[in-house]
Amino acid sequence: MKRWIQISLAGLLMGGFAFPQDGGQRAAPVLDDENFAAWRERIQTQDEDLAWEQLPWLTTYHEGLQRAAVEGKPLLLWVMNGHPLGCT
């Protein structure tokens, strides 16, 4: 299994558990027919999670410079090297 999937699954599972502050033992939640709908609702992507897709992203630096100059706004240049999830 790819590392980013393992990390994502671990994060999902860890985020779903509440650890007791008193050091006591708590049973892990069980996925069954009774609580399936609640779990599905909790992890399903919501509209606000996809709001970034509505941004008018530009794919070239030149386009960004031109639009920033016309609109009098700053330009965010996001540069990276490697896989976006750190999986190299």
N, C-alpha and C positions, 0 to 999 in steps of 0.2 A: 504494500500500500504506500502511496506517495506520502512523503513527510507532511506536506501541508494539509492533506486530508486527515492524517492522524492528529495533527495539532488542532484542526478545526473540530474534529469529533471530540477530542479531549476537552476543548473549551466549551463545547455545547453541553457535554455531560457534566463538567465541573460547574458550569453556570446554572445548571438545573438543580443542584444540590445545595441545601443550606446546612452548613456545618455548625453543630452546637458550640456555644461559647464556653460551656462548663466542662468540656472534654468528654462528655458522655457519648454513648454510641447511639446512632440514629440509623435506622434501616434505609437503604437506598430505595427511591421510588421505583415502582414497577409499572411497566407499560402493559396495559391490558385493555379489554374492550370497553371497560367503564371509563377510563381516563384518556383514551386515545384522542378524542375530540379536543380535550383541553390541551394536551401536548402538541397536537397539530396546530392549533390556534397560536400557541406560544412561540413555536419555531418558524411558522410560515412568514415569508417576506411580506412586509406591509408597504403601502404606497410611500410613506415617508422614508423608508429604507432605500428607495429607488429615486429619490429626488435629484441626486447628482446626475442622473441620466437626462434630466430636462435642461441642464446647463448647456449653453451654446459653446461647446468645446471647439477649439481650433486645432488643427493638426500640424501647422507650420509656424515657425517663429515669425516669419515675415508677415503672415496674416494677422498674428497677434499684435505685432508692432503697429501695423496700419490701423487696426480697430482701436487700440489703446490711444493712439494719437488723435483719431477722429473724435472719440468719446471723452478724451481727457481723463482717462483712468489708468491706474497702474497695471503692469503686466506681470502675471505669475508665470514663471518659467519652471516647469517641473521636469527635472532631468534625473535620470537614474541609470544605473548600470546593473544588469543582471535581471533575475526573475522578480516580479513585483511582490511575491510572497516570500522571498528569500530562499527559494528552492533552487540552488545551483548545483 
